[in-house]
Amino acid sequence: MTEAVEGQRKPGWRVLFLALRQRKTAFMALFGFASGLPFALFLGTLYAWLTEAEVDLETMGVFSLIGLAYAFQFLWSPLVDKLDLPVLRRLGKRKQWIVLAQVLLGVILLTLSTLDPKSALGWFSLLAAIGAFASATQDIVINAWRIDVADEEATLDILSTVYQMGFRLSSLVGGALGLIIAARIGWPQTYVIMGGVLLAIGIAGLFAPDAEASASLASSEAELHELRQPGQLNPKIRNWALLAVGLLWGWSLSAVGVFMVRSMTALPENRPDPTLFTATYGPLIVIATIVLPALIAGLLVKLQREGRHVLTVEETHRSSAGQVADHLYRALLLPMTEFVGRMGWSLVLILGLVLTYRICDSIWGTFAYPFYLGELKYTNDEVAVASKFFGVGATVLGLALGGYMLTTIGRMATLTLGAVLAAATNLLYADLAAGGATMSTVSRLVGFTWAVEQFPGGSEKLARLMITIGAENLATGIAGAAYVAWLSSIVAKGYSAVQYALLASLTLLVGTLGRGALGQMIEQRGYHDVFIFVTLIGAVAVVLCVLEWIRVTRMGDRSGVEATALAGV
């Protein structure tokens, strides 16, 4: 999708209300909820259930490996982007996969409710792994659906914000509320309720708008026909490139698959170290599936633009073997060549921004509880109130503010402001690490301390933590709304599943890979210095946002000049 011109200010509330009245917006909220719920259940509350069932920590560590499905979901994104399912294909290009994933997730949760985690651990772990895979697949397609169905009323910015609101609320339902329900009626009954919710959303998804299957098929046929036209790359060159990229992706898939199988089936003493795997193979997988294919795609774009190794009129024939290769090329390489060809050298700036924009919160999240509980000596109840309830509310408010700002000051202004706020709020945590004198003063001056002290268990210490977490989550909400909207805006509709999954995976993986170094730095330098360091990383993202803003503005100005010239003709 081409970038929107950012030069004009839009009436925020009017755009917002129009978007909220759209069917697409309502379904986006449902799909966002459906996307976040299994994530919370499989990677959060499931461990509480396993703990109550007295499953050992070693086994629970193996369960955590199902999170790799989310980190490496881009590896099978070409499949769900281009493959149509028998019977279900009539639902639409994206909806066929969304409905299937949601129904499958609902059935898995209902089945888990019938099993005892301790006596049926094998089946329990298998179903959890399949559920994580289905959940990650659902995320791929829902992100693509959001990009594909956006229009002038249900805008991409609003749909992206509503999606995140649904995701955050479902995390609260599957996390804190799930714990509360389970304490009263038990874990099996809780998972029955959650499974029923996903089944209901899957049934409701049947009525969601989507691209028509016939239109999708026509588009696919047009792409395949275009590949054999004069001026397109010679199939032999394409096939060599396809072979190289196929081998790289095949190795990556096999590496993840072998690691998962070994982890799930080997004895505890023979299981591979997940931290070592992520640190060692993670960068190699990124290079194999993103960096090297991008370079190959750039070479193909260069050859075609220079007219080298392209088809002549006499060579535009098709064979049955060529059709198979063309289908594979369309699924795996065409999304990359389209993106590289459209972005050019701007790709370097875009990748830099993707790698740095969310790194502040993506690498810090792992160390939040050790900081609150170990360093600052807060109780579990205090942290739960501050981070889970008050913090989630602040995030949702931040998303709402971010959505409003997207419609008033524009996408790039909101993206840049979000980067500034996300970086600056690390200084609030640095103050907490140094004793929290400044945050205590701010809390007292605005009357927040007094308000917290009116509740049982409220104290100045708790108020200090709540206002810090609230400010940070508010900034995270604004930045998150802008980032997802921007990321969605730079991908093409026809290739949204693959392109978005690839870019989003970089955001996840860089945080995962940076946690080891950050943990070592905390041990050596302490939390205060680490928060200052993370602030500096955020400052780099601010600079890159400004450069991207300039690029988008120039692209808009160039498009305006071209449109004026065409109008004059």
C-alpha positions, 0 to 999 in steps of 0.5 A: 500500500502506498504511503498516504500524503501527510500534508493535510490535517483531517477532522479527527473525531468525524473520521473516528466516528465514521470508522467506528460505524463500519462493519469492518471496524467491528470485525477488526475489534473481534479479530484483534480479541481473537488474536490476543486471547490464545497468545495469553492462554498458551504463553501465560495462564497455561503455566498457572494451570501447569503449576497447580497440576504440579508439573515440574519446571523443566517441563514447563520450560519446554512448553515455553518453546511454543512461543517460537511459533510467533517469532518465526511465523513469517516462515510459512506466511507465503503458504497462507498468502497464496494457498486456497483451501478446498471448500473454504476458499469461497469464504474469501482470500483471508477469511478462509484461513481466519475462520479455520484458525479460530474454529481450530483454536476453539476446539483445541481449548475445549479439548485441553479442558478435558485433559489432566496436564499431569497424567496426559502431558504428551497430548497436552503439550502436542495440542498446545503446540498445534494451538500456538501454530494455529494462533500464529497463523491466525495473526498472519492472516488477520494482519493481512485482512486488516491491510486488504479491507481498509478503505477511506472510511474504515481507514488503515490507521483506525483499523490498526488501532482497533486491532491493538485495542482488541488484542490488549483487552483479550490479554487482560481477559485471558490473563488476569481475568482468567486467573480470577475465573479459574480460582472460582470454577477451576481451570477446565471450566475456564478453558471451556469458556475461552474455547467457546468465545473463540468458536463464537468469534469464528462463527461470527467471522463467516459474516465478515467482509473480505476480498471475493475468492473469484477476484483473488483467483483472477488476480493470481492468474493475472500475476502468473500471466504477467510473469511470461510477458515480454520484458519480464525476467527469463524463467531460467534466471528466476528459477535459479533465484527461486532455488537459492531462496528456497534452499535458504528458507528450507534450511530455516524451517528444518532448523526450527523444526528439528529444534522443536522435535528434539526439545519435545521428545528428548530426555531433559539432559539431552534437550537443546538450550533454547537461549543458545538456539535463539542467540545462535540460530536466530541471527542466521535465520534472519539472514537466510530468510530476510537479508539474503533473499532481499539482496537476491530480490534487489539483483532481480529488480536491477536486471529487469530494469536494465533489460538484461536476461528478460523475455523477448516476444518469441520466448513468451511460451509456457510449459507445465513445469514452468507453471509450477515454478511460477507459482512458487516464485509468486509465493516466495520471491515476488513479495520481496521483489515488489517491496525492494523494487518499490522502496529501493535504497529507502529499504535501508532506512525502513529496516533501521526503523523496524529494528529500533522503534519497538526495541525499548519495550521488547527487550525490557519486558523480560526484566520488568518483574525482576525490577519491580519485585527484586530491585524495588521490593514491591509485593505481587499484589502491588505489581498486579494492580499497577501493571495488569489492571492500571497498566492495561487501562493506560495502554488502551487509553494510549491506543485511543489517543494514538488513533485520534492523533493519527486522524488529526496530526497524521501518521508520521507526526504520531509515529515520531511523537510516539518514539519520543515518548517511548524513549523518554519514559525510560527516564522515569524508570531510571528515576525509580531505580535511583530512589523515585524522588522525582516520580513521588513529587510528581505523583503528589503534585497531581493528586495521584498519591492522595487518590491511591491512598484512599483505597485499601493497601494504597500508599505513596510507594504504590502510587509512585509505581502506578504513575510511572507504569501508567505514563510508560504504557500510555506512551507505548499505546500511542507508539504502538498505534502509530507503528502498526499503522505505519508498518501496514502502510508500507506493504502492498495489498497483494503481498500483505501477508508475507511482507507484513510478517517479515517486517513484524518478525524483525521487531520480535526477533531483535528484542529476543536476541537483545535480552541476553546482552541487556541482562548481562549489562544489568548485572554489571552496571545496574538498572539505572544505567540500563534505562539510560542506555535504552533511552539512547536507543530510543533516540536513534529511533526518533532520528530515523522517524524524522528521516522517514517523515522526510522521505514520505513527505517527498514521496507525497510531493512527487506524487502530487506533482505527477498527478498535476502533470497528468491532469494538465495533459 
